[in-house]
Amino acid sequence: MRTMPLLPLLLDTPVAEWNLPPDQPWREKQIRAWILQRFVSSYDEMTDLSAPQRSSLASRFRLRAAEPARIQGSEDTTRKFLWKLGDSSFVESVLIPANLGKSGNRSTRLTLCVSSQVGCAYGCRFCASGLDGWRRNLTAAEIVGQVLEAARIAGRRPDNVVFMGMGEPLANLPNLLSAIDLLISPAGIGMGARHVTISTSGLAPQIEELAHHPLQFRLALSLHAASDEIRDKIMPVNRRYPLDQLLAACDTFIQARKKMIFFEYILLAGINDTPEQARLLAQHAKRLHAKVNLIPYNKVEGLPYERPEEDAIHLFCRTLLHAGVRATVRREKGNDIDAACGQLRLREEKTAPPAIRIES
Ligand code: SF4
């Protein structure tokens, strides 16, 4: 039986090692287009390559970086994917449709939420992804592979990609940037830069580093508390990069790039949904001209946090709006399919080796 190395994947390997004929420079472009724009799942589908070329590539490089282990469909048509990687790790993505326009002239926008790491070391108290610690970073091909597989299953490319799945994307910066390059470059998947959003729990040095990076994307800060006192309790990363330092890094980012940032704020009943937190959040948002997305918490099995009552959610949002902050309440879709990221994987990986957690 032929043995095939699980890694490297074709997209993670320098083109010089693809062993393409030197007198056929166009082959690289052809192969990339099959993978990144036509979402093929086997080399046999690359019909403009010769049979020997296809089998030479197939004998050396696994083509698919992620394969579906489980797909859960929600009543609201959200789909959650559990991907199996080459080393039998699991990560998750969620495909969220949104209807645009009036009935009769309706189109559907697809947003794919992707993972950047297997597990997460940052241990936010309310999050299922951090429950089991960090195992490893995803390669660029494994990040993009989630988009390619979801596109194949959906029958088209997602309109938006958001790095809000498992893992802290800025803790995997080189692979994240290579993946975004593949997502937005015309020779890659060709998405518009404003359709790719990185969400961070607050790695201030990396935010400053990105301020001057030429690659285009949108930045969302997962703030989830507006004072150090509360943030320290629910996000250990805050003890390493407290709010003063974090918001100063965001200032640098905004000044350098002239781009708006977003605050993501998960509302946890009795923890961060008080009028005082709303007033402080409004101050931060006004200072940075940030738009706030409020996300009522999705219950995670085994964790003690609850979603606030509807009245408390609306009061919190109204406080922001009255202060002149742009704020919306984002209803998490897929409540019936373990929508909080990490839950599906936790169920699948009962016998995992010990993982790493950063407590700072
Ligand atoms: S919220 Fe994000 S950074 Fe925090 S533990 Fe979960 S995946 Fe990691």
Boltz pocket constraint, residues with backbone or C-beta under 6 A from the ligand:
constraints:
  - pocket:
      binder: B
      contacts: [[A, 119], [A, 120], [A, 121], [A, 122], [A, 123], [A, 124], [A, 127], [A, 128], [A, 129], [A, 130], [A, 165], [A, 166], [A, 167], [A, 168], [A, 201]]
      max_distance: 6.0
